[in-house]
Amino acid sequence: MVDHTWSLLNTVAGALYLALHLVFGHQLDRVVSQGGSGRVNVVEGVSPRYATTIGTVCAGSSPGIQRHEDVHILQARLLGPLYLPLVALNYVLFTIAPVWLLWHDHGNAPINRFTRYFEIGVYPHVWNEAIAYRIQGTPPR
């Protein structure tokens, strides 16, 4: 019920995301999707290295990281219409003003190329990913 009221923006964004996956011929993981969590799993992801969750739609996830992706679903449910704007704002802020450099582990995850700035810099330090990685998973290095 929460997904159809308070979290409607996230549900609509997830439905559009799912529609794009289906247009590109991606397959639903029907067994996992019918597990009773209210989550829809798409086998293929946007990137082979990362799973992406929008609303209740997870693409490219696997059992090993599903708890991490479920954290994003819970975040969206709790914050409702604020979730996507807050995530986008944090990405913009951390890209322009990289305060995360103050606590980033430079020794184990050096930022020595442009792509690593986003992959191991901005991405794992935004608030929604940082929380999900604390609950389950290891940020990319």
N, CA, C and O atoms as a GROMACS GRO file, in nm:
protein
  564
    1MET      N    1   0.082  -0.120   0.000
    1MET     CA    2   0.000   0.000   0.000
    1MET      C    3   0.086   0.126   0.000
    1MET      O    4   0.054   0.224  -0.067
    2VAL      N    5   0.196   0.124   0.075
    2VAL     CA    6   0.286   0.239   0.083
    2VAL      C    7   0.339   0.276  -0.056
    2VAL      O    8   0.352   0.394  -0.087
    3ASP      N    9   0.369   0.176  -0.139
    3ASP     CA   10   0.424   0.202  -0.272
    3ASP      C   11   0.323   0.272  -0.362
    3ASP      O   12   0.362   0.338  -0.459
    4HIS      N   13   0.195   0.258  -0.333
    4HIS     CA   14   0.092   0.318  -0.418
    4HIS      C   15   0.042   0.452  -0.364
    4HIS      O   16  -0.043   0.516  -0.426
    5THR      N   17   0.094   0.494  -0.251
    5THR     CA   18   0.051   0.621  -0.194
    5THR      C   19   0.173   0.709  -0.170
    5THR      O   20   0.215   0.784  -0.258
    6TRP      N   21   0.231   0.700  -0.053
    6TRP     CA   22   0.345   0.783  -0.014
    6TRP      C   23   0.462   0.768  -0.111
    6TRP      O   24   0.528   0.867  -0.143
    7SER      N   25   0.489   0.649  -0.158
    7SER     CA   26   0.604   0.623  -0.245
    7SER      C   27   0.565   0.615  -0.393
    7SER      O   28   0.635   0.552  -0.473
    8LEU      N   29   0.454   0.679  -0.429
    8LEU     CA   30   0.404   0.671  -0.567
    8LEU      C   31   0.506   0.719  -0.670
    8LEU      O   32   0.520   0.657  -0.776
    9LEU      N   33   0.577   0.828  -0.643
    9LEU     CA   34   0.678   0.878  -0.737
    9LEU      C   35   0.782   0.770  -0.767
    9LEU      O   36   0.822   0.752  -0.882
   10ASN      N   37   0.826   0.700  -0.664
   10ASN     CA   38   0.926   0.594  -0.682
   10ASN      C   39   0.867   0.476  -0.760
   10ASN      O   40   0.935   0.415  -0.842
   11THR      N   41   0.742   0.444  -0.732
   11THR     CA   42   0.676   0.334  -0.802
   11THR      C   43   0.660   0.365  -0.950
   11THR      O   44   0.684   0.279  -1.035
   12VAL      N   45   0.620   0.488  -0.982
   12VAL     CA   46   0.605   0.528  -1.121
   12VAL      C   47   0.742   0.528  -1.191
   12VAL      O   48   0.753   0.479  -1.304
   13ALA      N   49   0.844   0.582  -1.126
   13ALA     CA   50   0.979   0.581  -1.184
   13ALA      C   51   1.026   0.436  -1.206
   13ALA      O   52   1.086   0.406  -1.309
   14GLY      N   53   0.998   0.348  -1.112
   14GLY     CA   54   1.033   0.207  -1.126
   14GLY      C   55   0.959   0.141  -1.241
   14GLY      O   56   1.015   0.059  -1.313
   15ALA      N   57   0.832   0.176  -1.258
   15ALA     CA   58   0.752   0.119  -1.368
   15ALA      C   59   0.808   0.164  -1.503
   15ALA      O   60   0.814   0.084  -1.596
   16LEU      N   61   0.848   0.290  -1.514
   16LEU     CA   62   0.910   0.338  -1.637
   16LEU      C   63   1.044   0.269  -1.663
   16LEU      O   64   1.076   0.233  -1.776
   17TYR      N   65   1.119   0.251  -1.558
   17TYR     CA   66   1.248   0.181  -1.565
   17TYR      C   67   1.226   0.036  -1.612
   17TYR      O   68   1.300  -0.013  -1.698
   18LEU      N   69   1.126  -0.030  -1.556
   18LEU     CA   70   1.093  -0.166  -1.597
   18LEU      C   71   1.050  -0.170  -1.743
   18LEU      O   72   1.092  -0.259  -1.818
   19ALA      N   73   0.968  -0.075  -1.785
   19ALA     CA   74   0.922  -0.070  -1.925
   19ALA      C   75   1.040  -0.057  -2.020
   19ALA      O   76   1.042  -0.122  -2.125
   20LEU      N   77   1.138   0.025  -1.986
   20LEU     CA   78   1.258   0.039  -2.071
   20LEU      C   79   1.334  -0.093  -2.082
   20LEU      O   80   1.379  -0.131  -2.189
   21HIS      N   81   1.347  -0.162  -1.970
   21HIS     CA   82   1.414  -0.292  -1.973
   21HIS      C   83   1.340  -0.389  -2.064
   21HIS      O   84   1.402  -0.461  -2.143
   22LEU      N   85   1.208  -0.391  -2.055
   22LEU     CA   86   1.130  -0.483  -2.137
   22LEU      C   87   1.137  -0.446  -2.284
   22LEU      O   88   1.140  -0.534  -2.370
   23VAL      N   89   1.140  -0.314  -2.316
   23VAL     CA   90   1.155  -0.270  -2.455
   23VAL      C   91   1.287  -0.321  -2.513
   23VAL      O   92   1.293  -0.357  -2.631
   24PHE      N   93   1.392  -0.324  -2.431
   24PHE     CA   94   1.522  -0.371  -2.478
   24PHE      C   95   1.536  -0.523  -2.470
   24PHE      O   96   1.645  -0.576  -2.490
   25GLY      N   97   1.426  -0.592  -2.441
   25GLY     CA   98   1.426  -0.737  -2.444
   25GLY      C   99   1.481  -0.805  -2.321
   25GLY      O  100   1.509  -0.925  -2.324
   26HIS      N  101   1.496  -0.732  -2.212
   26HIS     CA  102   1.544  -0.792  -2.089
   26HIS      C  103   1.436  -0.878  -2.027
   26HIS      O  104   1.317  -0.855  -2.047
   27GLN      N  105   1.478  -0.979  -1.951
   27GLN     CA  106   1.387  -1.079  -1.897
   27GLN      C  107   1.362  -1.057  -1.748
   27GLN      O  108   1.452  -1.020  -1.673
   28LEU      N  109   1.238  -1.083  -1.707
   28LEU     CA  110   1.205  -1.081  -1.565
   28LEU      C  111   1.254  -1.209  -1.499
   28LEU      O  112   1.250  -1.316  -1.560
   29ASP      N  113   1.300  -1.197  -1.377
   29ASP     CA  114   1.331  -1.314  -1.296
   29ASP      C  115   1.202  -1.345  -1.219
   29ASP      O  116   1.182  -1.296  -1.108
   30ARG      N  117   1.117  -1.424  -1.279
   30ARG     CA  118   0.983  -1.447  -1.224
   30ARG      C  119   0.987  -1.519  -1.089
   30ARG      O  120   0.904  -1.491  -1.002
   31VAL      N  121   1.081  -1.610  -1.069
   31VAL     CA  122   1.089  -1.683  -0.943
   31VAL      C  123   1.120  -1.588  -0.828
   31VAL      O  124   1.052  -1.591  -0.725
   32VAL      N  125   1.221  -1.504  -0.845
   32VAL     CA  126   1.259  -1.409  -0.739
   32VAL      C  127   1.151  -1.303  -0.722
   32VAL      O  128   1.121  -1.264  -0.609
   33SER      N  129   1.094  -1.256  -0.832
   33SER     CA  130   0.991  -1.152  -0.826
   33SER      C  131   0.866  -1.198  -0.753
   33SER      O  132   0.796  -1.116  -0.695
   34GLN      N  133   0.837  -1.327  -0.754
   34GLN     CA  134   0.718  -1.379  -0.689
   34GLN      C  135   0.743  -1.417  -0.544
   34GLN      O  136   0.661  -1.485  -0.482
   35GLY      N  137   0.855  -1.375  -0.489
   35GLY     CA  138   0.892  -1.412  -0.353
   35GLY      C  139   0.814  -1.343  -0.243
   35GLY      O  140   0.836  -1.373  -0.126
   36GLY      N  141   0.723  -1.253  -0.276
   36GLY     CA  142   0.639  -1.190  -0.175
   36GLY      C  143   0.694  -1.061  -0.118
   36GLY      O  144   0.634  -1.006  -0.025
   37SER      N  145   0.806  -1.011  -0.169
   37SER     CA  146   0.865  -0.889  -0.116
   37SER      C  147   0.809  -0.764  -0.180
   37SER      O  148   0.835  -0.653  -0.134
   38GLY      N  149   0.732  -0.780  -0.288
   38GLY     CA  150   0.683  -0.664  -0.361
   38GLY      C  151   0.786  -0.610  -0.458
   38GLY      O  152   0.767  -0.503  -0.516
   39ARG      N  153   0.894  -0.682  -0.475
   39ARG     CA  154   1.003  -0.642  -0.563
   39ARG      C  155   0.990  -0.712  -0.697
   39ARG      O  156   0.948  -0.827  -0.704
   40VAL      N  157   1.026  -0.640  -0.804
   40VAL     CA  158   1.031  -0.698  -0.938
   40VAL      C  159   1.178  -0.704  -0.978
   40VAL      O  160   1.247  -0.602  -0.979
   41ASN      N  161   1.226  -0.824  -1.012
   41ASN     CA  162   1.366  -0.839  -1.051
   41ASN      C  163   1.378  -0.859  -1.201
   41ASN      O  164   1.306  -0.940  -1.260
   42VAL      N  165   1.469  -0.786  -1.262
   42VAL     CA  166   1.503  -0.800  -1.402
   42VAL      C  167   1.641  -0.866  -1.406
   42VAL      O  168   1.732  -0.823  -1.335
   43VAL      N  169   1.656  -0.968  -1.487
   43VAL     CA  170   1.781  -1.044  -1.490
   43VAL      C  171   1.897  -0.955  -1.533
   43VAL      O  172   1.999  -0.950  -1.464
   44GLU      N  173   1.883  -0.886  -1.644
   44GLU     CA  174   1.991  -0.803  -1.696
   44GLU      C  175   1.988  -0.666  -1.630
   44GLU      O  176   1.882  -0.611  -1.600
   45GLY      N  177   2.107  -0.612  -1.608
   45GLY     CA  178   2.116  -0.479  -1.551
   45GLY      C  179   2.156  -0.377  -1.656
   45GLY      O  180   2.176  -0.412  -1.773
   46VAL      N  181   2.167  -0.254  -1.615
   46VAL     CA  182   2.214  -0.148  -1.705
   46VAL      C  183   2.362  -0.167  -1.732
   46VAL      O  184   2.408  -0.150  -1.845
   47SER      N  185   2.435  -0.202  -1.629
   47SER     CA  186   2.579  -0.226  -1.639
   47SER      C  187   2.607  -0.366  -1.584
   47SER      O  188   2.546  -0.407  -1.485
   48PRO      N  189   2.698  -0.438  -1.647
   48PRO     CA  190   2.729  -0.572  -1.595
   48PRO      C  191   2.794  -0.570  -1.456
   48PRO      O  192   2.795  -0.672  -1.387
   49ARG      N  193   2.848  -0.456  -1.416
   49ARG     CA  194   2.918  -0.448  -1.288
   49ARG      C  195   2.829  -0.405  -1.172
   49ARG      O  196   2.864  -0.426  -1.055
   50TYR      N  197   2.713  -0.346  -1.202
   50TYR     CA  198   2.631  -0.289  -1.096
   50TYR      C  199   2.485  -0.326  -1.113
   50TYR      O  200   2.434  -0.336  -1.224
   51ALA      N  201   2.418  -0.347  -1.001
   51ALA     CA  202   2.274  -0.362  -1.000
   51ALA      C  203   2.216  -0.222  -0.979
   51ALA      O  204   2.281  -0.135  -0.921
   52THR      N  205   2.095  -0.202  -1.027
   52THR     CA  206   2.030  -0.072  -1.011
   52THR      C  207   1.887  -0.096  -0.964
   52THR      O  208   1.815  -0.178  -1.020
   53THR      N  209   1.847  -0.023  -0.862
   53THR     CA  210   1.711  -0.033  -0.810
   53THR      C  211   1.645   0.103  -0.818
   53THR      O  212   1.698   0.202  -0.769
   54ILE      N  213   1.528   0.106  -0.881
   54ILE     CA  214   1.446   0.227  -0.886
   54ILE      C  215   1.306   0.184  -0.845
   54ILE      O  216   1.247   0.094  -0.905
   55GLY      N  217   1.254   0.248  -0.742
   55GLY     CA  218   1.125   0.208  -0.688
   55GLY      C  219   1.136   0.066  -0.636
   55GLY      O  220   1.220   0.036  -0.551
   56THR      N  221   1.051  -0.022  -0.686
   56THR     CA  222   1.056  -0.162  -0.645
   56THR      C  223   1.114  -0.252  -0.754
   56THR      O  224   1.096  -0.374  -0.750
   57VAL      N  225   1.182  -0.193  -0.850
   57VAL     CA  226   1.238  -0.268  -0.962
   57VAL      C  227   1.390  -0.276  -0.948
   57VAL      O  228   1.459  -0.174  -0.945
   58CYS      N  229   1.440  -0.400  -0.938
   58CYS     CA  230   1.584  -0.425  -0.928
   58CYS      C  231   1.632  -0.488  -1.058
   58CYS      O  232   1.575  -0.588  -1.103
   59ALA      N  233   1.733  -0.432  -1.118
   59ALA     CA  234   1.786  -0.486  -1.243
   59ALA      C  235   1.932  -0.525  -1.223
   59ALA      O  236   2.013  -0.447  -1.173
   60GLY      N  237   1.963  -0.647  -1.264
   60GLY     CA  238   2.101  -0.694  -1.256
   60GLY      C  239   2.143  -0.741  -1.118
   60GLY      O  240   2.262  -0.756  -1.092
   61SER      N  241   2.048  -0.763  -1.030
   61SER     CA  242   2.080  -0.806  -0.895
   61SER      C  243   2.106  -0.956  -0.890
   61SER      O  244   2.073  -1.029  -0.983
   62SER      N  245   2.165  -0.998  -0.781
   62SER     CA  246   2.189  -1.140  -0.758
   62SER      C  247   2.163  -1.167  -0.610
   62SER      O  248   2.156  -1.073  -0.531
   63PRO      N  249   2.148  -1.294  -0.572
   63PRO     CA  250   2.122  -1.323  -0.430
   63PRO      C  251   2.229  -1.264  -0.337
   63PRO      O  252   2.198  -1.228  -0.223
   64GLY      N  253   2.352  -1.253  -0.384
   64GLY     CA  254   2.460  -1.202  -0.300
   64GLY      C  255   2.449  -1.055  -0.265
   64GLY      O  256   2.507  -1.011  -0.166
   65ILE      N  257   2.376  -0.979  -0.343
   65ILE     CA  258   2.363  -0.835  -0.316
   65ILE      C  259   2.218  -0.791  -0.300
   65ILE      O  260   2.191  -0.671  -0.290
   66GLN      N  261   2.126  -0.885  -0.298
   66GLN     CA  262   1.985  -0.847  -0.293
   66GLN      C  263   1.950  -0.770  -0.167
   66GLN      O  264   1.866  -0.680  -0.171
   67ARG      N  265   2.012  -0.802  -0.056
   67ARG     CA  266   1.982  -0.728   0.068
   67ARG      C  267   2.020  -0.581   0.051
   67ARG      O  268   1.948  -0.493   0.096
   68HIS      N  269   2.134  -0.555  -0.014
   68HIS     CA  270   2.178  -0.418  -0.043
   68HIS      C  271   2.071  -0.346  -0.125
   68HIS      O  272   2.033  -0.233  -0.094
   69GLU      N  273   2.022  -0.412  -0.230
   69GLU     CA  274   1.921  -0.351  -0.317
   69GLU      C  275   1.788  -0.333  -0.242
   69GLU      O  276   1.717  -0.236  -0.266
   70ASP      N  277   1.756  -0.425  -0.154
   70ASP     CA  278   1.634  -0.412  -0.074
   70ASP      C  279   1.640  -0.290   0.019
   70ASP      O  280   1.537  -0.231   0.052
   71VAL      N  281   1.760  -0.252   0.060
   71VAL     CA  282   1.776  -0.131   0.142
   71VAL      C  283   1.728  -0.009   0.062
   71VAL      O  284   1.663   0.080   0.117
   72HIS      N  285   1.760  -0.005  -0.067
   72HIS     CA  286   1.716   0.107  -0.150
   72HIS      C  287   1.563   0.110  -0.162
   72HIS      O  288   1.503   0.218  -0.163
   73ILE      N  289   1.501  -0.006  -0.170
   73ILE     CA  290   1.354  -0.011  -0.174
   73ILE      C  291   1.298   0.045  -0.044
   73ILE      O  292   1.202   0.122  -0.046
   74LEU      N  293   1.355   0.006   0.069
   74LEU     CA  294   1.309   0.056   0.198
   74LEU      C  295   1.332   0.206   0.210
   74LEU      O  296   1.246   0.279   0.259
   75GLN      N  297   1.448   0.253   0.165
   75GLN     CA  298   1.475   0.398   0.169
   75GLN      C  299   1.368   0.474   0.091
   75GLN      O  300   1.318   0.576   0.138
   76ALA      N  301   1.334   0.424  -0.027
   76ALA     CA  302   1.232   0.490  -0.110
   76ALA      C  303   1.096   0.486  -0.041
   76ALA      O  304   1.020   0.583  -0.047
   77ARG      N  305   1.065   0.375   0.024
   77ARG     CA  306   0.936   0.365   0.094
   77ARG      C  307   0.930   0.460   0.212
   77ARG      O  308   0.826   0.522   0.237
   78LEU      N  309   1.038   0.473   0.285
   78LEU     CA  310   1.039   0.562   0.401
   78LEU      C  311   1.036   0.709   0.364
   78LEU      O  312   0.965   0.788   0.425
   79LEU      N  313   1.113   0.746   0.262
   79LEU     CA  314   1.124   0.887   0.225
   79LEU      C  315   1.023   0.931   0.119
   79LEU      O  316   1.008   1.050   0.093
   80GLY      N  317   0.956   0.835   0.058
   80GLY     CA  318   0.851   0.866  -0.038
   80GLY      C  319   0.896   0.960  -0.147
   80GLY      O  320   0.997   0.936  -0.213
   81PRO      N  321   0.821   1.070  -0.167
   81PRO     CA  322   0.852   1.160  -0.278
   81PRO      C  323   0.984   1.235  -0.261
   81PRO      O  324   1.031   1.298  -0.356
   82LEU      N  325   1.044   1.230  -0.144
   82LEU     CA  326   1.172   1.298  -0.121
   82LEU      C  327   1.291   1.215  -0.166
   82LEU      O  328   1.399   1.270  -0.190
   83TYR      N  329   1.273   1.083  -0.179
   83TYR     CA  330   1.386   0.993  -0.204
   83TYR      C  331   1.463   1.025  -0.332
   83TYR      O  332   1.583   1.054  -0.324
   84LEU      N  333   1.399   1.021  -0.446
   84LEU     CA  334   1.471   1.043  -0.572
   84LEU      C  335   1.534   1.183  -0.580
   84LEU      O  336   1.649   1.194  -0.622
   85PRO      N  337   1.463   1.290  -0.541
   85PRO     CA  338   1.529   1.421  -0.542
   85PRO      C  339   1.649   1.428  -0.447
   85PRO      O  340   1.750   1.491  -0.481
   86LEU      N  341   1.639   1.366  -0.330
   86LEU     CA  342   1.753   1.368  -0.236
   86LEU      C  343   1.872   1.289  -0.289
   86LEU      O  344   1.986   1.330  -0.270
   87VAL      N  345   1.846   1.177  -0.355
   87VAL     CA  346   1.955   1.100  -0.415
   87VAL      C  347   2.021   1.181  -0.526
   87VAL      O  348   2.143   1.192  -0.531
   88ALA      N  349   1.940   1.238  -0.615
   88ALA     CA  350   1.994   1.318  -0.726
   88ALA      C  351   2.074   1.437  -0.673
   88ALA      O  352   2.183   1.466  -0.723
   89LEU      N  353   2.021   1.506  -0.574
   89LEU     CA  354   2.090   1.621  -0.515
   89LEU      C  355   2.224   1.580  -0.456
   89LEU      O  356   2.323   1.650  -0.474
   90ASN      N  357   2.227   1.467  -0.385
   90ASN     CA  358   2.352   1.422  -0.325
   90ASN      C  359   2.456   1.388  -0.432
   90ASN      O  360   2.574   1.419  -0.415
   91TYR      N  361   2.414   1.324  -0.541
   91TYR     CA  362   2.507   1.295  -0.651
   91TYR      C  363   2.565   1.423  -0.709
   91TYR      O  364   2.685   1.433  -0.732
   92VAL      N  365   2.479   1.522  -0.733
   92VAL     CA  366   2.525   1.650  -0.789
   92VAL      C  367   2.623   1.717  -0.693
   92VAL      O  368   2.731   1.760  -0.734
   93LEU      N  369   2.585   1.726  -0.566
   93LEU     CA  370   2.671   1.792  -0.467
   93LEU      C  371   2.805   1.722  -0.452
   93LEU      O  372   2.909   1.787  -0.448
   94PHE      N  373   2.803   1.589  -0.444
   94PHE     CA  374   2.928   1.516  -0.424
   94PHE      C  375   3.014   1.514  -0.550
   94PHE      O  376   3.135   1.489  -0.542
   95THR      N  377   2.956   1.539  -0.666
   95THR     CA  378   3.033   1.550  -0.788
   95THR      C  379   3.102   1.685  -0.794
   95THR      O  380   3.219   1.695  -0.830
   96ILE      N  381   3.028   1.790  -0.760
   96ILE     CA  382   3.080   1.927  -0.769
   96ILE      C  383   3.169   1.962  -0.650
   96ILE      O  384   3.275   2.022  -0.666
   97ALA      N  385   3.126   1.924  -0.532
   97ALA     CA  386   3.198   1.955  -0.408
   97ALA      C  387   3.231   1.823  -0.338
   97ALA      O  388   3.154   1.779  -0.252
   98PRO      N  389   3.342   1.761  -0.371
   98PRO     CA  390   3.373   1.627  -0.320
   98PRO      C  391   3.420   1.624  -0.175
   98PRO      O  392   3.535   1.591  -0.146
   99VAL      N  393   3.330   1.658  -0.084
   99VAL     CA  394   3.365   1.654   0.058
   99VAL      C  395   3.398   1.513   0.104
   99VAL      O  396   3.468   1.495   0.204
  100TRP      N  397   3.350   1.411   0.030
  100TRP     CA  398   3.379   1.272   0.063
  100TRP      C  399   3.528   1.242   0.058
  100TRP      O  400   3.574   1.143   0.116
  101LEU      N  401   3.605   1.327  -0.009
  101LEU     CA  402   3.750   1.308  -0.014
  101LEU      C  403   3.812   1.315   0.127
  101LEU      O  404   3.920   1.262   0.149
  102LEU      N  405   3.744   1.381   0.220
  102LEU     CA  406   3.794   1.393   0.356
  102LEU      C  407   3.795   1.260   0.430
  102LEU      O  408   3.881   1.239   0.515
  103TRP      N  409   3.702   1.168   0.400
  103TRP     CA  410   3.696   1.039   0.469
  103TRP      C  411   3.719   0.920   0.377
  103TRP      O  412   3.714   0.806   0.421
  104HIS      N  413   3.744   0.946   0.251
  104HIS     CA  414   3.768   0.838   0.155
  104HIS      C  415   3.898   0.764   0.189
  104HIS      O  416   3.995   0.826   0.232
  105ASP      N  417   3.900   0.632   0.169
  105ASP     CA  418   4.017   0.548   0.194
  105ASP      C  419   4.110   0.555   0.072
  105ASP      O  420   4.102   0.472  -0.018
  106HIS      N  421   4.196   0.654   0.070
  106HIS     CA  422   4.284   0.677  -0.044
  106HIS      C  423   4.388   0.567  -0.061
  106HIS      O  424   4.431   0.540  -0.173
  107GLY      N  425   4.428   0.503   0.048
  107GLY     CA  426   4.528   0.397   0.041
  107GLY      C  427   4.478   0.272  -0.029
  107GLY      O  428   4.548   0.217  -0.115
  108ASN      N  429   4.359   0.226   0.007
  108ASN     CA  430   4.304   0.103  -0.051
  108ASN      C  431   4.221   0.126  -0.177
  108ASN      O  432   4.196   0.032  -0.252
  109ALA      N  433   4.180   0.248  -0.200
  109ALA     CA  434   4.097   0.278  -0.317
  109ALA      C  435   4.141   0.410  -0.379
  109ALA      O  436   4.069   0.510  -0.373
  110PRO      N  437   4.261   0.410  -0.439
  110PRO     CA  438   4.311   0.535  -0.496
  110PRO      C  439   4.227   0.583  -0.614
  110PRO      O  440   4.176   0.504  -0.694
  111ILE      N  441   4.213   0.712  -0.623
  111ILE     CA  442   4.142   0.773  -0.735
  111ILE      C  443   4.249   0.826  -0.829
  111ILE      O  444   4.303   0.935  -0.812
  112ASN      N  445   4.279   0.744  -0.930
  112ASN     CA  446   4.389   0.777  -1.020
  112ASN      C  447   4.347   0.790  -1.166
  112ASN      O  448   4.432   0.804  -1.254
  113ARG      N  449   4.217   0.786  -1.193
  113ARG     CA  450   4.163   0.811  -1.326
  113ARG      C  451   4.026   0.877  -1.312
  113ARG      O  452   3.964   0.872  -1.206
  114PHE      N  453   3.982   0.937  -1.418
  114PHE     CA  454   3.855   1.008  -1.418
  114PHE      C  455   3.739   0.916  -1.383
  114PHE      O  456   3.653   0.953  -1.302
  115THR      N  457   3.733   0.797  -1.441
  115THR     CA  458   3.621   0.706  -1.414
  115THR      C  459   3.617   0.662  -1.267
  115THR      O  460   3.509   0.641  -1.211
  116ARG      N  461   3.733   0.648  -1.205
  116ARG     CA  462   3.736   0.606  -1.065
  116ARG      C  463   3.682   0.715  -0.972
  116ARG      O  464   3.636   0.686  -0.862
  117TYR      N  465   3.687   0.838  -1.016
  117TYR     CA  466   3.630   0.948  -0.938
  117TYR      C  467   3.483   0.920  -0.909
  117TYR      O  468   3.435   0.945  -0.799
  118PHE      N  469   3.413   0.868  -1.010
  118PHE     CA  470   3.271   0.838  -0.993
  118PHE      C  471   3.247   0.698  -0.937
  118PHE      O  472   3.161   0.680  -0.850
  119GLU      N  473   3.322   0.599  -0.986
  119GLU     CA  474   3.299   0.460  -0.945
  119GLU      C  475   3.334   0.432  -0.800
  119GLU      O  476   3.260   0.362  -0.731
  120ILE      N  477   3.445   0.486  -0.753
  120ILE     CA  478   3.484   0.459  -0.614
  120ILE      C  479   3.487   0.584  -0.529
  120ILE      O  480   3.517   0.580  -0.410
  121GLY      N  481   3.455   0.696  -0.592
  121GLY     CA  482   3.449   0.822  -0.519
  121GLY      C  483   3.307   0.864  -0.491
  121GLY      O  484   3.256   0.842  -0.381
  122VAL      N  485   3.244   0.924  -0.589
  122VAL     CA  486   3.109   0.977  -0.570
  122VAL      C  487   3.010   0.866  -0.535
  122VAL      O  488   2.942   0.873  -0.432
  123TYR      N  489   3.002   0.764  -0.619
  123TYR     CA  490   2.900   0.659  -0.605
  123TYR      C  491   2.893   0.594  -0.465
  123TYR      O  492   2.785   0.596  -0.405
  124PRO      N  493   3.000   0.539  -0.411
  124PRO     CA  494   2.984   0.471  -0.281
  124PRO      C  495   2.968   0.566  -0.162
  124PRO      O  496   2.939   0.521  -0.051
  125HIS      N  497   2.988   0.696  -0.184
  125HIS     CA  498   2.981   0.790  -0.073
  125HIS      C  499   2.848   0.863  -0.063
  125HIS      O  500   2.821   0.926   0.040
  126VAL      N  501   2.764   0.858  -0.166
  126VAL     CA  502   2.634   0.924  -0.152
  126VAL      C  503   2.556   0.854  -0.042
  126VAL      O  504   2.576   0.734  -0.018
  127TRP      N  505   2.469   0.926   0.026
  127TRP     CA  506   2.407   0.877   0.148
  127TRP      C  507   2.334   0.743   0.129
  127TRP      O  508   2.346   0.655   0.214
  128ASN      N  509   2.259   0.728   0.020
  128ASN     CA  510   2.180   0.605   0.006
  128ASN      C  511   2.267   0.483  -0.017
  128ASN      O  512   2.235   0.373   0.029
  129GLU      N  513   2.377   0.500  -0.090
  129GLU     CA  514   2.469   0.387  -0.111
  129GLU      C  515   2.551   0.359   0.015
  129GLU      O  516   2.573   0.243   0.050
  130ALA      N  517   2.595   0.462   0.082
  130ALA     CA  518   2.674   0.442   0.204
  130ALA      C  519   2.595   0.362   0.307
  130ALA      O  520   2.649   0.272   0.371
  131ILE      N  521   2.467   0.394   0.323
  131ILE     CA  522   2.383   0.319   0.417
  131ILE      C  523   2.367   0.174   0.370
  131ILE      O  524   2.382   0.082   0.450
  132ALA      N  525   2.338   0.154   0.242
  132ALA     CA  526   2.317   0.018   0.191
  132ALA      C  527   2.444  -0.065   0.202
  132ALA      O  528   2.438  -0.184   0.234
  133TYR      N  529   2.560  -0.004   0.176
  133TYR     CA  530   2.685  -0.080   0.190
  133TYR      C  531   2.716  -0.112   0.336
  133TYR      O  532   2.778  -0.214   0.364
  134ARG      N  533   2.675  -0.029   0.430
  134ARG     CA  534   2.694  -0.061   0.571
  134ARG      C  535   2.611  -0.182   0.611
  134ARG      O  536   2.653  -0.261   0.695
  135ILE      N  537   2.494  -0.195   0.552
  135ILE     CA  538   2.406  -0.306   0.586
  135ILE      C  539   2.450  -0.434   0.518
  135ILE      O  540   2.451  -0.541   0.579
  136GLN      N  541   2.488  -0.424   0.389
  136GLN     CA  542   2.534  -0.544   0.320
  136GLN      C  543   2.620  -0.505   0.200
  136GLN      O  544   2.578  -0.430   0.112
  137GLY      N  545   2.738  -0.558   0.198
  137GLY     CA  546   2.824  -0.541   0.082
  137GLY      C  547   2.949  -0.462   0.111
  137GLY      O  548   2.966  -0.404   0.218
  138THR      N  549   3.034  -0.462   0.013
  138THR     CA  550   3.160  -0.388   0.018
  138THR      C  551   3.162  -0.289  -0.098
  138THR      O  552   3.141  -0.330  -0.212
  139PRO      N  553   3.184  -0.163  -0.073
  139PRO     CA  554   3.188  -0.068  -0.183
  139PRO      C  555   3.297  -0.103  -0.283
  139PRO      O  556   3.395  -0.168  -0.247
  140PRO      N  557   3.280  -0.061  -0.409
  140PRO     CA  558   3.384  -0.089  -0.509
  140PRO      C  559   3.515  -0.022  -0.472
  140PRO      O  560   3.517   0.086  -0.412
  141ARG      N  561   3.624  -0.088  -0.507
  141ARG     CA  562   3.758  -0.035  -0.480
  141ARG      C  563   3.837  -0.030  -0.609
  141ARG      O  564   3.952   0.012  -0.609
   0.00000   0.00000   0.00000
